[in-house]
Amino acid sequence: MADAVSGTEAIRTWDDHRIGPDELAKRFKTSKENGLTEANAKLAIAEWGENALSKKVAVPWYCLFL
């Protein structure tokens, strides 16, 4: 439960949609013209993980039926 509360609080503090593109690029250590350097990209992946959706395990229809 504490994780959910701290996650909700973190979401409330997001302001990425309110700041300008220059400040956003500075915050994420990137360049609007050139993007991330390879070194910064590796650091971002190490810190935040891959930019991918998590896979949902599907239950086969016959298991639901039984």
mmJSON file of the N, C-alpha and C atoms, coordinates in Angstrom:
{"data_MODEL":{"atom_site":{
"group_PDB":["ATOM","ATOM","ATOM","ATOM","ATOM","ATOM","ATOM","ATOM","ATOM","ATOM","ATOM","ATOM","ATOM","ATOM","ATOM","ATOM","ATOM","ATOM","ATOM","ATOM","ATOM","ATOM","ATOM","ATOM","ATOM","ATOM","ATOM","ATOM","ATOM","ATOM","ATOM","ATOM","ATOM","ATOM","ATOM","ATOM","ATOM","ATOM","ATOM","ATOM","ATOM","ATOM","ATOM","ATOM","ATOM","ATOM","ATOM","ATOM","ATOM","ATOM","ATOM","ATOM","ATOM","ATOM","ATOM","ATOM","ATOM","ATOM","ATOM","ATOM","ATOM","ATOM","ATOM","ATOM","ATOM","ATOM","ATOM","ATOM","ATOM","ATOM","ATOM","ATOM","ATOM","ATOM","ATOM","ATOM","ATOM","ATOM","ATOM","ATOM","ATOM","ATOM","ATOM","ATOM","ATOM","ATOM","ATOM","ATOM","ATOM","ATOM","ATOM","ATOM","ATOM","ATOM","ATOM","ATOM","ATOM","ATOM","ATOM","ATOM","ATOM","ATOM","ATOM","ATOM","ATOM","ATOM","ATOM","ATOM","ATOM","ATOM","ATOM","ATOM","ATOM","ATOM","ATOM","ATOM","ATOM","ATOM","ATOM","ATOM","ATOM","ATOM","ATOM","ATOM","ATOM","ATOM","ATOM","ATOM","ATOM","ATOM","ATOM","ATOM","ATOM","ATOM","ATOM","ATOM","ATOM","ATOM","ATOM","ATOM","ATOM","ATOM","ATOM","ATOM","ATOM","ATOM","ATOM","ATOM","ATOM","ATOM","ATOM","ATOM","ATOM","ATOM","ATOM","ATOM","ATOM","ATOM","ATOM","ATOM","ATOM","ATOM","ATOM","ATOM","ATOM","ATOM","ATOM","ATOM","ATOM","ATOM","ATOM","ATOM","ATOM","ATOM","ATOM","ATOM","ATOM","ATOM","ATOM","ATOM","ATOM","ATOM","ATOM","ATOM","ATOM","ATOM","ATOM","ATOM","ATOM","ATOM","ATOM","ATOM","ATOM","ATOM","ATOM","ATOM","ATOM","ATOM"],
"id":[1,2,3,4,5,6,7,8,9,10,11,12,13,14,15,16,17,18,19,20,21,22,23,24,25,26,27,28,29,30,31,32,33,34,35,36,37,38,39,40,41,42,43,44,45,46,47,48,49,50,51,52,53,54,55,56,57,58,59,60,61,62,63,64,65,66,67,68,69,70,71,72,73,74,75,76,77,78,79,80,81,82,83,84,85,86,87,88,89,90,91,92,93,94,95,96,97,98,99,100,101,102,103,104,105,106,107,108,109,110,111,112,113,114,115,116,117,118,119,120,121,122,123,124,125,126,127,128,129,130,131,132,133,134,135,136,137,138,139,140,141,142,143,144,145,146,147,148,149,150,151,152,153,154,155,156,157,158,159,160,161,162,163,164,165,166,167,168,169,170,171,172,173,174,175,176,177,178,179,180,181,182,183,184,185,186,187,188,189,190,191,192,193,194,195,196,197,198],
"type_symbol":["N","C","C","N","C","C","N","C","C","N","C","C","N","C","C","N","C","C","N","C","C","N","C","C","N","C","C","N","C","C","N","C","C","N","C","C","N","C","C","N","C","C","N","C","C","N","C","C","N","C","C","N","C","C","N","C","C","N","C","C","N","C","C","N","C","C","N","C","C","N","C","C","N","C","C","N","C","C","N","C","C","N","C","C","N","C","C","N","C","C","N","C","C","N","C","C","N","C","C","N","C","C","N","C","C","N","C","C","N","C","C","N","C","C","N","C","C","N","C","C","N","C","C","N","C","C","N","C","C","N","C","C","N","C","C","N","C","C","N","C","C","N","C","C","N","C","C","N","C","C","N","C","C","N","C","C","N","C","C","N","C","C","N","C","C","N","C","C","N","C","C","N","C","C","N","C","C","N","C","C","N","C","C","N","C","C","N","C","C","N","C","C","N","C","C","N","C","C"],
"label_atom_id":["N","CA","C","N","CA","C","N","CA","C","N","CA","C","N","CA","C","N","CA","C","N","CA","C","N","CA","C","N","CA","C","N","CA","C","N","CA","C","N","CA","C","N","CA","C","N","CA","C","N","CA","C","N","CA","C","N","CA","C","N","CA","C","N","CA","C","N","CA","C","N","CA","C","N","CA","C","N","CA","C","N","CA","C","N","CA","C","N","CA","C","N","CA","C","N","CA","C","N","CA","C","N","CA","C","N","CA","C","N","CA","C","N","CA","C","N","CA","C","N","CA","C","N","CA","C","N","CA","C","N","CA","C","N","CA","C","N","CA","C","N","CA","C","N","CA","C","N","CA","C","N","CA","C","N","CA","C","N","CA","C","N","CA","C","N","CA","C","N","CA","C","N","CA","C","N","CA","C","N","CA","C","N","CA","C","N","CA","C","N","CA","C","N","CA","C","N","CA","C","N","CA","C","N","CA","C","N","CA","C","N","CA","C","N","CA","C","N","CA","C","N","CA","C","N","CA","C","N","CA","C"],
"label_alt_id":[null,null,null,null,null,null,null,null,null,null,null,null,null,null,null,null,null,null,null,null,null,null,null,null,null,null,null,null,null,null,null,null,null,null,null,null,null,null,null,null,null,null,null,null,null,null,null,null,null,null,null,null,null,null,null,null,null,null,null,null,null,null,null,null,null,null,null,null,null,null,null,null,null,null,null,null,null,null,null,null,null,null,null,null,null,null,null,null,null,null,null,null,null,null,null,null,null,null,null,null,null,null,null,null,null,null,null,null,null,null,null,null,null,null,null,null,null,null,null,null,null,null,null,null,null,null,null,null,null,null,null,null,null,null,null,null,null,null,null,null,null,null,null,null,null,null,null,null,null,null,null,null,null,null,null,null,null,null,null,null,null,null,null,null,null,null,null,null,null,null,null,null,null,null,null,null,null,null,null,null,null,null,null,null,null,null,null,null,null,null,null,null,null,null,null,null,null,null],
"label_comp_id":["MET","MET","MET","ALA","ALA","ALA","ASP","ASP","ASP","ALA","ALA","ALA","VAL","VAL","VAL","SER","SER","SER","GLY","GLY","GLY","THR","THR","THR","GLU","GLU","GLU","ALA","ALA","ALA","ILE","ILE","ILE","ARG","ARG","ARG","THR","THR","THR","TRP","TRP","TRP","ASP","ASP","ASP","ASP","ASP","ASP","HIS","HIS","HIS","ARG","ARG","ARG","ILE","ILE","ILE","GLY","GLY","GLY","PRO","PRO","PRO","ASP","ASP","ASP","GLU","GLU","GLU","LEU","LEU","LEU","ALA","ALA","ALA","LYS","LYS","LYS","ARG","ARG","ARG","PHE","PHE","PHE","LYS","LYS","LYS","THR","THR","THR","SER","SER","SER","LYS","LYS","LYS","GLU","GLU","GLU","ASN","ASN","ASN","GLY","GLY","GLY","LEU","LEU","LEU","THR","THR","THR","GLU","GLU","GLU","ALA","ALA","ALA","ASN","ASN","ASN","ALA","ALA","ALA","LYS","LYS","LYS","LEU","LEU","LEU","ALA","ALA","ALA","ILE","ILE","ILE","ALA","ALA","ALA","GLU","GLU","GLU","TRP","TRP","TRP","GLY","GLY","GLY","GLU","GLU","GLU","ASN","ASN","ASN","ALA","ALA","ALA","LEU","LEU","LEU","SER","SER","SER","LYS","LYS","LYS","LYS","LYS","LYS","VAL","VAL","VAL","ALA","ALA","ALA","VAL","VAL","VAL","PRO","PRO","PRO","TRP","TRP","TRP","TYR","TYR","TYR","CYS","CYS","CYS","LEU","LEU","LEU","PHE","PHE","PHE","LEU","LEU","LEU"],
"label_asym_id":["A","A","A","A","A","A","A","A","A","A","A","A","A","A","A","A","A","A","A","A","A","A","A","A","A","A","A","A","A","A","A","A","A","A","A","A","A","A","A","A","A","A","A","A","A","A","A","A","A","A","A","A","A","A","A","A","A","A","A","A","A","A","A","A","A","A","A","A","A","A","A","A","A","A","A","A","A","A","A","A","A","A","A","A","A","A","A","A","A","A","A","A","A","A","A","A","A","A","A","A","A","A","A","A","A","A","A","A","A","A","A","A","A","A","A","A","A","A","A","A","A","A","A","A","A","A","A","A","A","A","A","A","A","A","A","A","A","A","A","A","A","A","A","A","A","A","A","A","A","A","A","A","A","A","A","A","A","A","A","A","A","A","A","A","A","A","A","A","A","A","A","A","A","A","A","A","A","A","A","A","A","A","A","A","A","A","A","A","A","A","A","A","A","A","A","A","A","A"],
"label_entity_id":["1","1","1","1","1","1","1","1","1","1","1","1","1","1","1","1","1","1","1","1","1","1","1","1","1","1","1","1","1","1","1","1","1","1","1","1","1","1","1","1","1","1","1","1","1","1","1","1","1","1","1","1","1","1","1","1","1","1","1","1","1","1","1","1","1","1","1","1","1","1","1","1","1","1","1","1","1","1","1","1","1","1","1","1","1","1","1","1","1","1","1","1","1","1","1","1","1","1","1","1","1","1","1","1","1","1","1","1","1","1","1","1","1","1","1","1","1","1","1","1","1","1","1","1","1","1","1","1","1","1","1","1","1","1","1","1","1","1","1","1","1","1","1","1","1","1","1","1","1","1","1","1","1","1","1","1","1","1","1","1","1","1","1","1","1","1","1","1","1","1","1","1","1","1","1","1","1","1","1","1","1","1","1","1","1","1","1","1","1","1","1","1","1","1","1","1","1","1"],
"label_seq_id":[1,1,1,2,2,2,3,3,3,4,4,4,5,5,5,6,6,6,7,7,7,8,8,8,9,9,9,10,10,10,11,11,11,12,12,12,13,13,13,14,14,14,15,15,15,16,16,16,17,17,17,18,18,18,19,19,19,20,20,20,21,21,21,22,22,22,23,23,23,24,24,24,25,25,25,26,26,26,27,27,27,28,28,28,29,29,29,30,30,30,31,31,31,32,32,32,33,33,33,34,34,34,35,35,35,36,36,36,37,37,37,38,38,38,39,39,39,40,40,40,41,41,41,42,42,42,43,43,43,44,44,44,45,45,45,46,46,46,47,47,47,48,48,48,49,49,49,50,50,50,51,51,51,52,52,52,53,53,53,54,54,54,55,55,55,56,56,56,57,57,57,58,58,58,59,59,59,60,60,60,61,61,61,62,62,62,63,63,63,64,64,64,65,65,65,66,66,66],
"pdbx_PDB_ins_code":[null,null,null,null,null,null,null,null,null,null,null,null,null,null,null,null,null,null,null,null,null,null,null,null,null,null,null,null,null,null,null,null,null,null,null,null,null,null,null,null,null,null,null,null,null,null,null,null,null,null,null,null,null,null,null,null,null,null,null,null,null,null,null,null,null,null,null,null,null,null,null,null,null,null,null,null,null,null,null,null,null,null,null,null,null,null,null,null,null,null,null,null,null,null,null,null,null,null,null,null,null,null,null,null,null,null,null,null,null,null,null,null,null,null,null,null,null,null,null,null,null,null,null,null,null,null,null,null,null,null,null,null,null,null,null,null,null,null,null,null,null,null,null,null,null,null,null,null,null,null,null,null,null,null,null,null,null,null,null,null,null,null,null,null,null,null,null,null,null,null,null,null,null,null,null,null,null,null,null,null,null,null,null,null,null,null,null,null,null,null,null,null,null,null,null,null,null,null],
"Cartn_x":[0.823,0.0,0.87,1.97,2.86,3.457,3.738,4.271,3.265,2.006,0.963,0.83,0.894,0.776,1.971,3.171,4.35,4.349,3.849,3.743,2.755,1.636,0.636,1.199,1.922,2.532,3.552,4.3,5.284,4.591,3.472,2.734,2.212,1.788,1.262,2.321,3.575,4.637,5.169,4.699,5.155,4.729,5.663,5.327,5.949,6.305,6.955,6.092,4.79,3.878,3.707,4.216,4.043,5.274,6.416,7.64,7.929,8.758,9.079,10.044,10.197,11.058,12.532,12.999,14.405,14.667,13.768,13.915,13.756,12.862,12.65,13.904,14.517,15.746,16.866,16.943,17.971,17.726,16.473,16.121,16.485,16.278,16.557,17.924,18.757,20.153,20.238,19.489,19.461,19.554,19.549,19.586,18.39,17.707,16.558,16.994,18.194,18.683,19.279,20.022,20.785,20.287,19.386,18.908,19.918,19.783,20.688,22.01,23.069,24.327,24.21,25.053,25.01,25.271,26.203,26.525,25.325,24.643,23.471,22.322,22.186,21.149,21.394,22.63,22.952,22.687,23.02,22.744,21.24,20.459,19.01,18.41,18.894,18.401,18.757,19.964,20.369,19.507,19.145,18.369,16.877,16.311,14.867,14.402,15.311,14.926,14.581,14.278,13.925,12.616,12.501,11.28,10.336,9.706,8.837,7.711,6.59,5.48,5.768,5.281,5.448,4.474,4.88,4.05,3.046,1.819,0.767,0.623,0.623,0.482,-0.994,-1.298,-2.68,-3.033,-4.223,-4.72,-5.46,-5.108,-5.802,-7.302,-8.096,-9.549,-10.05,-9.366,-9.84,-9.618,-8.635,-8.442,-9.574,-9.977,-11.097,-12.383,-12.529,-13.734,-13.846,-12.704,-12.706,-12.882],
"Cartn_y":[-1.187,0.0,1.254,1.2,2.36,2.67,1.613,1.83,2.559,2.193,2.849,4.308,4.61,5.99,6.811,6.268,7.016,7.194,6.195,6.324,7.4,7.481,8.504,9.887,10.02,11.313,11.725,10.752,11.059,11.561,10.968,11.393,12.811,13.154,14.508,15.585,15.229,16.236,16.362,15.534,15.637,16.979,17.652,18.914,18.987,17.844,17.802,18.432,18.35,18.9,20.415,21.005,22.433,23.264,22.621,23.384,23.427,24.369,24.523,23.451,23.356,22.317,22.474,23.694,23.887,23.38,23.702,23.234,21.716,21.171,19.727,19.006,19.534,18.941,19.005,20.107,20.247,19.248,19.088,18.179,16.736,16.34,14.975,14.802,15.828,15.787,15.347,16.048,15.737,17.024,16.882,18.01,17.9,19.02,18.984,18.669,19.071,18.864,17.47,16.968,15.729,14.547,14.765,13.676,13.313,12.137,11.665,11.19,11.385,10.747,9.272,8.467,7.034,6.793,7.563,7.402,7.78,8.888,9.297,8.308,7.731,6.725,5.498,5.056,3.899,4.195,5.419,5.806,5.833,6.337,6.4,5.001,4.088,2.707,2.05,2.314,1.736,2.278,3.563,4.186,3.86,3.94,3.839,2.533,1.776,0.539,0.783,-0.303,-0.229,0.539,1.213,1.935,0.958,0.095,-0.934,-1.226,-1.641,-2.044,-3.405,-3.631,-4.944,-5.912,-7.15,-8.169,-8.714,-8.804,-9.353,-10.833,-11.664,-13.108,-13.403,-13.983,-14.314,-15.702,-15.83,-17.127,-17.75,-18.959,-19.602,-19.713,-19.642,-19.658,-20.932,-22.056,-23.318,-23.376,-22.662,-22.611,-21.806,-20.737,-19.951,-20.767,-21.541,-22.35,-23.424,-24.046,-25.108,-24.519],
"Cartn_z":[0.0,0.0,0.0,0.731,0.801,-0.575,-1.358,-2.705,-3.576,-3.459,-4.259,-3.87,-2.595,-2.133,-2.598,-2.469,-2.903,-4.422,-5.163,-6.615,-7.007,-6.295,-6.566,-6.281,-5.195,-4.858,-5.915,-6.426,-7.463,-8.725,-9.072,-10.258,-10.08,-8.899,-8.646,-8.83,-8.705,-8.822,-10.25,-11.184,-12.57,-13.146,-13.767,-14.427,-15.822,-16.377,-17.685,-18.772,-18.64,-19.64,-19.516,-18.449,-18.218,-18.554,-18.668,-18.91,-20.408,-20.802,-22.213,-22.712,-24.034,-24.602,-24.224,-24.063,-23.683,-22.268,-21.338,-19.96,-19.893,-20.688,-20.724,-21.229,-22.276,-22.804,-21.766,-21.061,-20.019,-18.893,-18.499,-17.407,-17.745,-18.998,-19.399,-20.047,-19.919,-20.385,-21.85,-22.689,-24.104,-24.922,-26.208,-27.127,-28.058,-28.288,-29.206,-30.628,-30.975,-32.335,-32.541,-31.539,-31.719,-30.898,-29.969,-29.114,-28.034,-27.493,-26.446,-27.045,-26.292,-26.68,-26.3,-26.856,-26.541,-25.061,-24.493,-23.067,-22.201,-22.525,-21.751,-21.922,-23.102,-23.336,-22.465,-22.374,-21.527,-20.061,-19.625,-18.239,-17.969,-18.927,-18.766,-18.693,-19.533,-19.502,-18.172,-17.678,-16.395,-15.252,-15.327,-14.257,-14.356,-15.552,-15.724,-16.349,-16.965,-17.633,-19.092,-19.784,-21.199,-21.386,-22.509,-22.845,-23.553,-22.751,-23.313,-22.326,-22.861,-22.019,-21.412,-20.205,-19.597,-20.26,-20.327,-20.968,-19.963,-20.399,-19.552,-19.887,-18.855,-19.053,-19.269,-20.408,-20.731,-20.216,-19.681,-19.23,-20.414,-20.792,-21.916,-21.661,-22.724,-22.603,-21.94,-22.203,-21.636,-20.132,-19.617,-18.16,-17.517,-18.173,-17.667,-17.726,-18.766,-18.944,-17.866,-17.546,-16.535,-15.176],
"occupancy":[1.0,1.0,1.0,1.0,1.0,1.0,1.0,1.0,1.0,1.0,1.0,1.0,1.0,1.0,1.0,1.0,1.0,1.0,1.0,1.0,1.0,1.0,1.0,1.0,1.0,1.0,1.0,1.0,1.0,1.0,1.0,1.0,1.0,1.0,1.0,1.0,1.0,1.0,1.0,1.0,1.0,1.0,1.0,1.0,1.0,1.0,1.0,1.0,1.0,1.0,1.0,1.0,1.0,1.0,1.0,1.0,1.0,1.0,1.0,1.0,1.0,1.0,1.0,1.0,1.0,1.0,1.0,1.0,1.0,1.0,1.0,1.0,1.0,1.0,1.0,1.0,1.0,1.0,1.0,1.0,1.0,1.0,1.0,1.0,1.0,1.0,1.0,1.0,1.0,1.0,1.0,1.0,1.0,1.0,1.0,1.0,1.0,1.0,1.0,1.0,1.0,1.0,1.0,1.0,1.0,1.0,1.0,1.0,1.0,1.0,1.0,1.0,1.0,1.0,1.0,1.0,1.0,1.0,1.0,1.0,1.0,1.0,1.0,1.0,1.0,1.0,1.0,1.0,1.0,1.0,1.0,1.0,1.0,1.0,1.0,1.0,1.0,1.0,1.0,1.0,1.0,1.0,1.0,1.0,1.0,1.0,1.0,1.0,1.0,1.0,1.0,1.0,1.0,1.0,1.0,1.0,1.0,1.0,1.0,1.0,1.0,1.0,1.0,1.0,1.0,1.0,1.0,1.0,1.0,1.0,1.0,1.0,1.0,1.0,1.0,1.0,1.0,1.0,1.0,1.0,1.0,1.0,1.0,1.0,1.0,1.0,1.0,1.0,1.0,1.0,1.0,1.0,1.0,1.0,1.0,1.0,1.0,1.0],
"B_iso_or_equiv":[0.0,0.0,0.0,0.0,0.0,0.0,0.0,0.0,0.0,0.0,0.0,0.0,0.0,0.0,0.0,0.0,0.0,0.0,0.0,0.0,0.0,0.0,0.0,0.0,0.0,0.0,0.0,0.0,0.0,0.0,0.0,0.0,0.0,0.0,0.0,0.0,0.0,0.0,0.0,0.0,0.0,0.0,0.0,0.0,0.0,0.0,0.0,0.0,0.0,0.0,0.0,0.0,0.0,0.0,0.0,0.0,0.0,0.0,0.0,0.0,0.0,0.0,0.0,0.0,0.0,0.0,0.0,0.0,0.0,0.0,0.0,0.0,0.0,0.0,0.0,0.0,0.0,0.0,0.0,0.0,0.0,0.0,0.0,0.0,0.0,0.0,0.0,0.0,0.0,0.0,0.0,0.0,0.0,0.0,0.0,0.0,0.0,0.0,0.0,0.0,0.0,0.0,0.0,0.0,0.0,0.0,0.0,0.0,0.0,0.0,0.0,0.0,0.0,0.0,0.0,0.0,0.0,0.0,0.0,0.0,0.0,0.0,0.0,0.0,0.0,0.0,0.0,0.0,0.0,0.0,0.0,0.0,0.0,0.0,0.0,0.0,0.0,0.0,0.0,0.0,0.0,0.0,0.0,0.0,0.0,0.0,0.0,0.0,0.0,0.0,0.0,0.0,0.0,0.0,0.0,0.0,0.0,0.0,0.0,0.0,0.0,0.0,0.0,0.0,0.0,0.0,0.0,0.0,0.0,0.0,0.0,0.0,0.0,0.0,0.0,0.0,0.0,0.0,0.0,0.0,0.0,0.0,0.0,0.0,0.0,0.0,0.0,0.0,0.0,0.0,0.0,0.0,0.0,0.0,0.0,0.0,0.0,0.0],
"pdbx_formal_charge":[null,null,null,null,null,null,null,null,null,null,null,null,null,null,null,null,null,null,null,null,null,null,null,null,null,null,null,null,null,null,null,null,null,null,null,null,null,null,null,null,null,null,null,null,null,null,null,null,null,null,null,null,null,null,null,null,null,null,null,null,null,null,null,null,null,null,null,null,null,null,null,null,null,null,null,null,null,null,null,null,null,null,null,null,null,null,null,null,null,null,null,null,null,null,null,null,null,null,null,null,null,null,null,null,null,null,null,null,null,null,null,null,null,null,null,null,null,null,null,null,null,null,null,null,null,null,null,null,null,null,null,null,null,null,null,null,null,null,null,null,null,null,null,null,null,null,null,null,null,null,null,null,null,null,null,null,null,null,null,null,null,null,null,null,null,null,null,null,null,null,null,null,null,null,null,null,null,null,null,null,null,null,null,null,null,null,null,null,null,null,null,null,null,null,null,null,null,null],
"auth_seq_id":[1,1,1,2,2,2,3,3,3,4,4,4,5,5,5,6,6,6,7,7,7,8,8,8,9,9,9,10,10,10,11,11,11,12,12,12,13,13,13,14,14,14,15,15,15,16,16,16,17,17,17,18,18,18,19,19,19,20,20,20,21,21,21,22,22,22,23,23,23,24,24,24,25,25,25,26,26,26,27,27,27,28,28,28,29,29,29,30,30,30,31,31,31,32,32,32,33,33,33,34,34,34,35,35,35,36,36,36,37,37,37,38,38,38,39,39,39,40,40,40,41,41,41,42,42,42,43,43,43,44,44,44,45,45,45,46,46,46,47,47,47,48,48,48,49,49,49,50,50,50,51,51,51,52,52,52,53,53,53,54,54,54,55,55,55,56,56,56,57,57,57,58,58,58,59,59,59,60,60,60,61,61,61,62,62,62,63,63,63,64,64,64,65,65,65,66,66,66],
"auth_comp_id":["MET","MET","MET","ALA","ALA","ALA","ASP","ASP","ASP","ALA","ALA","ALA","VAL","VAL","VAL","SER","SER","SER","GLY","GLY","GLY","THR","THR","THR","GLU","GLU","GLU","ALA","ALA","ALA","ILE","ILE","ILE","ARG","ARG","ARG","THR","THR","THR","TRP","TRP","TRP","ASP","ASP","ASP","ASP","ASP","ASP","HIS","HIS","HIS","ARG","ARG","ARG","ILE","ILE","ILE","GLY","GLY","GLY","PRO","PRO","PRO","ASP","ASP","ASP","GLU","GLU","GLU","LEU","LEU","LEU","ALA","ALA","ALA","LYS","LYS","LYS","ARG","ARG","ARG","PHE","PHE","PHE","LYS","LYS","LYS","THR","THR","THR","SER","SER","SER","LYS","LYS","LYS","GLU","GLU","GLU","ASN","ASN","ASN","GLY","GLY","GLY","LEU","LEU","LEU","THR","THR","THR","GLU","GLU","GLU","ALA","ALA","ALA","ASN","ASN","ASN","ALA","ALA","ALA","LYS","LYS","LYS","LEU","LEU","LEU","ALA","ALA","ALA","ILE","ILE","ILE","ALA","ALA","ALA","GLU","GLU","GLU","TRP","TRP","TRP","GLY","GLY","GLY","GLU","GLU","GLU","ASN","ASN","ASN","ALA","ALA","ALA","LEU","LEU","LEU","SER","SER","SER","LYS","LYS","LYS","LYS","LYS","LYS","VAL","VAL","VAL","ALA","ALA","ALA","VAL","VAL","VAL","PRO","PRO","PRO","TRP","TRP","TRP","TYR","TYR","TYR","CYS","CYS","CYS","LEU","LEU","LEU","PHE","PHE","PHE","LEU","LEU","LEU"],
"auth_asym_id":["A","A","A","A","A","A","A","A","A","A","A","A","A","A","A","A","A","A","A","A","A","A","A","A","A","A","A","A","A","A","A","A","A","A","A","A","A","A","A","A","A","A","A","A","A","A","A","A","A","A","A","A","A","A","A","A","A","A","A","A","A","A","A","A","A","A","A","A","A","A","A","A","A","A","A","A","A","A","A","A","A","A","A","A","A","A","A","A","A","A","A","A","A","A","A","A","A","A","A","A","A","A","A","A","A","A","A","A","A","A","A","A","A","A","A","A","A","A","A","A","A","A","A","A","A","A","A","A","A","A","A","A","A","A","A","A","A","A","A","A","A","A","A","A","A","A","A","A","A","A","A","A","A","A","A","A","A","A","A","A","A","A","A","A","A","A","A","A","A","A","A","A","A","A","A","A","A","A","A","A","A","A","A","A","A","A","A","A","A","A","A","A","A","A","A","A","A","A"],
"auth_atom_id":["N","CA","C","N","CA","C","N","CA","C","N","CA","C","N","CA","C","N","CA","C","N","CA","C","N","CA","C","N","CA","C","N","CA","C","N","CA","C","N","CA","C","N","CA","C","N","CA","C","N","CA","C","N","CA","C","N","CA","C","N","CA","C","N","CA","C","N","CA","C","N","CA","C","N","CA","C","N","CA","C","N","CA","C","N","CA","C","N","CA","C","N","CA","C","N","CA","C","N","CA","C","N","CA","C","N","CA","C","N","CA","C","N","CA","C","N","CA","C","N","CA","C","N","CA","C","N","CA","C","N","CA","C","N","CA","C","N","CA","C","N","CA","C","N","CA","C","N","CA","C","N","CA","C","N","CA","C","N","CA","C","N","CA","C","N","CA","C","N","CA","C","N","CA","C","N","CA","C","N","CA","C","N","CA","C","N","CA","C","N","CA","C","N","CA","C","N","CA","C","N","CA","C","N","CA","C","N","CA","C","N","CA","C","N","CA","C","N","CA","C","N","CA","C","N","CA","C","N","CA","C"],
"pdbx_PDB_model_num":[1,1,1,1,1,1,1,1,1,1,1,1,1,1,1,1,1,1,1,1,1,1,1,1,1,1,1,1,1,1,1,1,1,1,1,1,1,1,1,1,1,1,1,1,1,1,1,1,1,1,1,1,1,1,1,1,1,1,1,1,1,1,1,1,1,1,1,1,1,1,1,1,1,1,1,1,1,1,1,1,1,1,1,1,1,1,1,1,1,1,1,1,1,1,1,1,1,1,1,1,1,1,1,1,1,1,1,1,1,1,1,1,1,1,1,1,1,1,1,1,1,1,1,1,1,1,1,1,1,1,1,1,1,1,1,1,1,1,1,1,1,1,1,1,1,1,1,1,1,1,1,1,1,1,1,1,1,1,1,1,1,1,1,1,1,1,1,1,1,1,1,1,1,1,1,1,1,1,1,1,1,1,1,1,1,1,1,1,1,1,1,1,1,1,1,1,1,1]
}}}
